[in-house]
Amino acid sequence: MNRQCVSSWIVLLGCIWWPDLIWAGDHADQPSRNSRPNIIVILVDDLGVMDSSVPFLVDATGQPQRFPLNDLYRTPNLEQLASRGIRFSQFLAMSVCSPTRLSLLTGQNAARHGTTNWINPTANNRGKRGPSDWNWEGLRSGSISLPQLLRSAEYRTIHVGKGHLGPVGSEGEDPARVGFDVNIGGSAIGQPGSYYGLKQFGQGGTHPVPHLDAYHNHDVFLTEALTREALLQIDHAVEAKQPFFLSLCHYAVHAPFQADARFSADYEQSGKSQQAQAFATLVAGVDHSLGTLLHHLEDRGIAEQTLIFFLGDNGSDAPLGETHAVACAAPLRGKKGTHYEGGMRAPLMVAWAKPNPAQLCQQHLPIQSNSVRTQLTTVCDLFPTILDVAGIEKPSDHPIDGASIRSLLAGDSQAVGATGFLVHFPHEHRSSYFTTYRTESWKVIYHYFPGPESNGQRYELYDMKSDPYESRNLAAEQSDTLRTMMRELLAQLQSLGARYPQNELGEPLQPIIP
């Protein structure tokens, strides 16, 4: 009897002895309540698409292509995860952290949920000309969110690490108030006061990491402390025989660039600055955390039932080169906070912690090993995808700006990605007051107040097929395409109810179609 027949008999016997495992009708491909997978989202702060030894970018044939930065970093556990699942070469997020984090938890574009800038914990940082009604308060307890929906489906929802979902005194300050059963380490801060347990992770300063007193005055790095706490929470869920959703949000690799001494020797001969070496050790610490997690899942016997999403929240912030240059994300241009691909392109990998095609959860979501998807995908897609995988209906009264990528994960040759993605940033930062709209083929950037970062140009237009590294602005040459893209950009802003920058009189400024 061949393997396929054996698998079929196993499923048939399972349906006889455990009838609640039967799928029927429109939900024939959905897991039942008692066989839903565990779901882990590992969100790494400021980890760009080039910040690992795993090649995410592809050549003209769609094959992974290595670049010098891939050879700088040492991330063997990320390589292992890539070998077990799928990586995405064109995964797009917002250009700074808080907008992406809310988009992941709500499925909504930042222009819709209104948190279009990173959230300053103590002062409204809308900027001199930013919209007065932007959503500085962040996520609210009454908001529909991914952990809320998963908890209602009897998942244990766990947050470990960086929150940055709302300022001090807001509901979003504490992830436990916006859908998580457990919050360890999450607060209003966007970066740690210190990565060192010997310095109490910043306690006594302006950016203290909460809930980690047990590690104070011990030689423990923050990434390691958060990993240990995540493992304890997994154990609690296993002992309670409850499926879990773990959001493990590392503060690494965000500044301050403090070296993780466990990995310093690997980069001493790299020829990079001390800050760049420290950044590389932060990356290595995240990779080590992943390896520890994978081993723990296998030791507890749940690796085959656990689906992992590994991603960054925006482009790289590696201390390499000038902000808008081809440097820290080379060959991509720009870095975190900019309107270029280096600011909005992030890594995304999805894999079963331990592949086993015979496992029931994996039969309902087979993931091709060591594969690359080149279709456009976005952070807004994760919300509907995770609901899809968990067998939870999308809320009818909650607009969602992404779509499930389940068919892409399952290897459907006819599957398509997102038709486009909007990044709206009506604030001051490394790139200020801009909106960009990206499709598979084209990218348009609109500058509300043209300045040095755009060479005084209001419009930038790039052919992403022939010029994926944004080296030649075609706005003056391709006027028809520019107008088409600008019309779509404006239509997207209007459909999302975007808030606009303001002129000197406090009036909103909508983009101008040339």
C-alpha positions, 0 to 999 in steps of 0.5 A, a space after each residue: 500500500 503506498 503512502 497516499 493510501 495509508 494517509 487516506 486510511 488514517 484520515 478515514 479512521 480519524 473521522 470514524 473515531 473522532 467525528 469532530 475532525 470531519 470537514 464538510 461543505 464550504 469549510 472542507 479545507 478548514 480545521 475543526 476546533 479541536 485540531 487547530 494548529 498552534 500559531 507563532 508570529 515572530 516579529 523582529 524590530 527593524 530587521 530588513 530583507 537583507 539582514 540575514 544569511 538567507 537570500 530573499 531577493 531573486 534573480 530574473 528567473 525567480 531563484 534566490 540571489 545572494 548579495 554581499 550582505 547575506 555573507 556578512 550575517 550568520 543565521 543558521 537557524 533562519 536558514 533551517 526555517 527557510 529550508 522547511 517552508 516558504 520565503 517571500 521576496 516581495 513582502 511589504 510593510 509600513 516604513 516604521 514600526 507602530 503602523 505595521 504592528 497595528 496593521 498586523 493585528 487588525 488587517 488594515 492599512 495604516 491609512 485606514 486605522 490612522 496610526 501612520 507614524 511610530 507612537 511617541 510614548 509621552 508626546 504626540 509626534 504628529 509633526 509640524 504639518 501632520 494631521 491633527 486627527 491621526 491615531 496617536 492613541 493606537 489600538 483600543 480595547 474595543 477594536 477588533 484584533 487578531 488576538 481577540 478573535 483567536 481568544 474567542 476561538 479558545 486560543 491562549 493568546 500570548 504576547 512577549 516582547 515589544 508592544 508599542 501599540 499605544 502611548 502611556 496611559 492608553 489602552 494600547 499601552 498594555 497588550 493584555 487590554 487589547 486581546 492578549 491573555 498574557 503580556 510579558 515585556 510589552 508597554 508603550 516604549 519602542 526600544 529598550 533602555 538597555 539590552 543587559 540584565 546587569 543594567 535591569 533592561 533600562 529600569 530607572 530610565 525612560 525606556 524600561 522593559 517591564 515584567 523581567 525583574 527575575 533577570 535583573 542583575 544577571 548576565 542575561 541578554 534581553 533577547 534571551 530573557 524574552 525567549 525563556 519567558 516565551 518557552 514558559 508560556 508555551 509550556 503553560 498552554 501545553 499543560 492546559 491542552 490549549 492551542 496557543 497564539 504566541 506573538 514573540 516581538 523582539 526588541 532586537 534589532 532596534 537601537 541602541 546597538 549594544 553587542 550581544 557578547 555571545 556572538 561578538 567574536 563572529 564579527 570582529 574580523 568583518 571590517 565593519 564599525 563597532 556599531 555595525 558589529 553590534 547590530 550583527 550580534 543582535 541579528 545573531 541573538 534573534 537567530 539563536 532564539 529561533 533555534 531554541 524555540 524550534 528545539 523546545 517545540 520538538 521536545 514538547 512534541 508539538 512542532 508538527 502542529 505549530 505554524 511559524 510566521 517570521 517577519 520584520 516590521 519595516 526596512 533595515 536600520 543597520 548602521 551602514 551608510 547614508 539614509 537614502 543611499 544603497 547601503 544598509 539594504 543593498 542592493 535596495 535603496 534606503 532604510 527604515 523610515 524612507 520611501 524607498 524599497 529599503 524602507 518598506 521591504 521586510 523578510 517573511 517566512 512561513 513554515 511548519 516548525 517540523 514538516 510532516 505531510 502525514 500530520 492532520 494540520 499539515 494536510 490542510 495546509 501543506 507548505 512546500 519546503 525550501 521555496 520562494 514566492 515572488 508575488 507581492 504580499 503585505 503585512 495586511 495579508 497576515 490577519 486574514 491568513 491566520 484566521 483562515 488557517 485557524 478556521 475562524 470566520 472573518 468579522 463582517 463588520 471590520 474592513 480588511 485591506 489584505 487577503 489570505 495568502 493560504 493558496 500561496 502557502 499551499 503552492 497553488 500555481 494559479 495563486 496571485 498576490 496583492 494587486 498593490 500596497 499603499 504606504 502613507 506617511 503624513 509626518 516628519 521622519 527620515 523621509 517626510 510627508 509622502 505617500 507611495 503606491 506599489 504594484 508588481 510593475 510600478 511604484 509611484 512616490 508623491 512628496 507633499 513638500 518636495 525637498 532634498 530627499 527627492 531632489 526637489 521633485 514632487 513625483 518619483 516613478 520607478 519601473 519595478 520590473 526593469 529597475 527593482 533598485 529604484 535607480 532611474 526616476 521615470 516621472 518625466 518620461 512616462 507621463 501617462 503611467 505617472 498619471 495612472 499610478 497617481 489616480 490609483 494612489 489618490 483612489 486608495 487614499 480616499 477609499 481608506 479615509 486617509 488623513 492628510 498633511 496640512 498647509 500653513 492654514 491647517 487645511 488638508 493637502 490631497 495629492 495633485 494628479 499631474 
